[in-house]
Amino acid sequence: MTFDITIPVLNEEATLAQNVGVLRHFLLEHFPDTSQWKIIIADNGSTDRTEEIVKELSSSYEEVALVKVPRRGVGLALKTSWGQSKADIVGYMDLDLATDLPHFLEAYDAIAERDYDIVYGTRLHPNSKVINRTLKREISSRGFNWILKRYLGVKFSDGMCGFKFLKRSKYPALHEAGAQNDGWFFATELLTVGEWLGMKMYELPVKWTDDAGSSKVKVIPLAKKYLKDMAALKKLKP
């Protein structure tokens, strides 16, 4: 099966070339046929050298491509990328590669060989291993997922982990049923709507290393927005 890995970026000139290189090397090792996959860099409105660096990478490697996103928003970046994709599997990971790359092999196997519709990484499973995470972020993450379970009645353990993959053929149904947010909440909508639609979902415990210095997330404003988005999504529940 073919696959596209989308990486949403915003002003990432410092680490972009290095981390895309690490991912590319990993994929070449395990999937040497480069016609099988692409790394899609979805530029979310960068004002530094990010776009220039991506163009340099894409001119050197045909398996690296740039997608320009019309305005900022992680959800919008993913929707734009996946809407253009022709791959069998689409998904995303964060540029900091916080989730150990070998987990992608498990995600690919779950979809390509075991016929799962959606695979999502979780940092909150007993078998997960989380490194360097601050107490503040750990509490906020667990609190958000606790609210999510009780308010929307979902079963998945971690809606926020930046490591999710799905059959592209399932994406239109997910979008139509409510996975439409332009921001960070889009990743949670995918899982929520996937549950509502009865899709076959695989929870993947991951080793996840927090790079606190690279995070642009402001917890309090994001939490307020998540609660608002959660209320809007609940209105769509079948």
C-alpha positions in Angstrom: 0.0 0.0 0.0 1.2 3.5 -0.7 1.3 6.2 2.0 1.8 9.9 2.6 3.2 11.2 5.9 2.2 14.8 6.4 4.2 17.0 8.8 2.5 20.4 9.5 5.1 23.1 10.0 5.2 26.7 11.1 8.5 28.6 11.2 10.6 25.5 11.6 13.8 26.6 9.8 16.0 25.5 12.7 15.2 21.8 12.7 13.3 21.2 9.4 16.1 19.8 7.2 17.6 17.7 9.9 14.4 16.0 11.1 13.0 15.4 7.6 16.4 13.8 6.8 16.0 11.5 9.8 12.5 10.5 8.8 13.5 10.0 5.1 16.5 7.8 6.1 14.2 5.7 8.3 11.7 5.2 5.5 14.3 4.4 2.9 15.6 1.7 5.2 12.3 0.0 5.6 10.5 1.0 2.3 13.3 1.3 -0.3 10.8 1.7 -3.1 10.3 5.5 -3.0 7.3 5.3 -5.4 5.5 3.8 -2.4 5.6 6.9 -0.2 5.9 10.6 0.2 6.8 13.0 3.0 4.4 16.0 2.7 5.5 19.2 4.4 2.4 21.3 5.0 3.6 24.9 5.4 1.2 26.6 7.8 2.0 30.2 6.9 5.7 30.3 7.9 7.5 33.7 7.7 11.0 32.4 8.1 13.0 30.2 5.7 10.8 27.2 6.1 9.3 27.3 2.6 12.7 27.8 1.0 14.2 24.8 2.8 11.3 22.6 1.8 11.7 23.6 -1.8 15.4 22.7 -1.6 14.6 19.3 -0.1 11.9 18.6 -2.7 14.2 19.5 -5.5 16.8 17.1 -4.2 14.4 14.3 -3.3 11.3 13.5 -5.3 9.7 11.7 -2.3 9.6 15.1 -0.4 6.8 17.5 -1.4 5.6 20.9 -0.2 1.9 21.7 0.3 1.1 25.4 0.9 -1.7 26.0 3.4 -3.8 29.1 2.7 -3.9 30.1 6.4 -2.7 28.9 9.8 -4.2 25.8 11.5 -3.0 22.3 12.0 -6.3 20.8 11.0 -6.4 22.9 7.9 -2.9 21.7 7.0 -3.9 18.1 7.3 -7.2 18.5 5.4 -5.4 20.4 2.6 -2.7 17.7 2.4 -5.0 14.7 2.6 -7.5 16.3 0.2 -4.8 16.3 -2.5 -3.4 12.9 -1.7 -3.8 9.8 -3.9 -2.1 7.4 -1.4 -3.8 4.4 0.2 -2.8 5.5 3.7 -2.6 9.1 5.0 -1.5 10.4 8.4 0.7 12.7 10.2 3.4 13.1 12.8 5.1 16.1 14.5 8.3 17.5 13.1 10.1 16.9 16.4 9.6 13.2 15.9 8.5 12.9 19.5 7.0 9.5 18.8 9.6 6.9 18.1 9.8 6.2 14.4 9.6 2.3 14.6 6.0 2.8 15.8 5.2 3.8 12.2 6.0 0.2 11.1 3.3 -1.0 13.6 0.8 1.6 12.3 1.5 0.6 8.7 1.1 -3.1 9.5 -2.2 -2.5 11.4 -3.7 -0.9 8.3 -2.0 -2.7 5.4 -2.0 -6.2 6.9 -4.7 -6.2 9.6 -7.3 -4.0 7.9 -7.7 -1.4 10.6 -9.3 1.9 9.5 -7.5 4.2 11.9 -4.4 3.9 14.0 -3.6 6.4 16.7 -0.7 6.7 19.1 -1.4 7.0 22.8 0.9 8.3 25.6 -1.7 7.3 28.3 -1.7 3.5 27.9 0.0 1.4 30.7 2.5 0.2 28.1 3.4 3.7 26.8 6.6 5.3 27.8 6.8 9.1 28.1 10.1 10.8 28.6 10.9 14.4 29.6 7.2 15.5 30.0 6.6 18.4 32.4 4.1 17.8 35.2 2.0 20.7 33.9 1.6 19.1 30.4 1.0 15.7 31.9 -1.8 17.0 34.1 -3.4 19.1 31.3 -3.3 16.1 28.9 -4.9 13.7 31.3 -7.5 16.3 32.3 -8.5 17.0 28.7 -8.8 13.3 27.9 -10.8 12.7 31.1 -13.3 15.4 30.1 -13.4 14.1 26.6 -14.4 10.7 27.7 -17.1 11.9 30.0 -18.5 14.7 27.8 -18.4 12.9 24.5 -18.5 9.3 25.8 -15.5 8.2 23.8 -13.3 5.2 24.6 -9.9 6.1 23.2 -7.3 7.1 25.7 -5.4 9.9 24.0 -7.0 12.3 21.6 -4.1 14.7 21.4 -1.0 12.6 20.5 0.4 13.8 17.2 0.7 10.4 15.5 -2.3 9.2 13.6 -2.8 7.2 10.3 -5.9 6.1 8.4 -7.1 4.6 5.2 -7.6 7.6 2.8 -10.8 6.0 1.6 -12.3 6.6 5.1 -11.4 10.2 5.3 -14.4 11.6 3.3 -16.8 9.9 5.7 -14.9 11.2 8.7 -15.0 14.8 7.3 -18.6 14.6 6.4 -19.6 13.4 9.9 -17.8 16.2 11.7 -13.9 16.0 11.4 -13.7 19.5 10.1 -11.9 21.7 12.6 -9.1 23.9 11.3 -7.0 23.8 14.5 -5.4 21.2 16.8 -8.8 19.8 17.8 -9.1 18.2 14.3 -6.9 15.2 15.5 -9.4 14.5 18.3 -12.4 14.9 16.0 -10.9 12.2 13.7 -11.0 9.6 16.6 -14.3 10.8 18.0 -16.1 10.6 14.6 -14.3 7.3 13.9 -15.9 5.8 17.0 -19.3 7.2 16.1 -19.1 5.7 12.7 -18.0 2.3 14.0 -14.7 2.3 12.3 -12.0 -0.3 13.2 -9.6 1.6 15.3 -6.2 0.5 16.7 -4.7 2.0 19.8 -0.9 2.0 19.7 1.0 2.6 22.9 4.1 4.6 22.0 7.4 5.7 23.3 7.2 9.5 23.3 9.9 12.0 24.1 8.8 15.5 24.9 10.8 18.4 23.4 9.4 21.1 25.7 11.6 23.7 24.1 10.1 23.3 20.7 6.5 23.4 21.8 4.4 26.4 20.7 1.4 25.3 22.7 -0.1 27.6 25.3 -2.0 25.3 27.6 -4.7 27.7 29.0 -5.9 29.3 25.8 -5.8 25.9 24.0 -7.8 24.3 26.8 -10.5 27.0 26.5 -10.7 26.5 22.7 -10.8 22.7 23.1 -13.8 23.0 25.4 -15.6 25.2 22.9 -14.8 22.9 20.1 -15.9 19.9 22.1 -19.3 21.5 22.7 -19.7 22.1 19.0 -18.8 18.6 18.1 -21.2 17.1 20.6 -24.1 18.7 18.7 -23.2 16.5 15.7 -23.3 13.2 17.7 -25.7 10.8 16.0 
